[in-house]
Amino acid sequence: DWTRATVHGAIVVYPKIGTTYPFPKPHKEYVVII
């Protein structure tokens, strides 16, 4: 059953190449591990 799936790994979100973040640039990057 796909609704009981487990996700493992890191999620890293970057803006598209050539664009900037839609908010002030963060001071530091954090990797969220689920």
Contact map, one row per residue, 1 for C-alpha under 8 A:
1111100000000000000000000000000000
1111100000000000000000000000000000
1111100000000000000000000000000000
1111110000000000000000000000000000
1111111000000000000000000000000000
0001111100000000000000000000000000
0000111110000000000000000000000001
0000011111000000000000000000000011
0000001111100000000000000000000011
0000000111110000000000000000001111
0000000011111000000000000000001111
0000000001111100000000000000001100
0000000000111110000000000000000000
0000000000011111000010000000000000
0000000000001111101110000000000000
0000000000000111111100000000000000
0000000000000011111000000000000000
0000000000000001111100000000000000
0000000000000011111110000000000000
0000000000000011011111001000000000
0000000000000110001111111000000000
0000000000000000000111110000000000
0000000000000000000011111000000000
0000000000000000000011111100000000
0000000000000000000110111110000000
0000000000000000000000011111100000
0000000000000000000000001111100000
0000000000000000000000000111110000
0000000000000000000000000111111000
0000000000000000000000000001111100
0000000001110000000000000000111110
0000000001110000000000000000011111
0000000111100000000000000000001111
0000001111100000000000000000000111
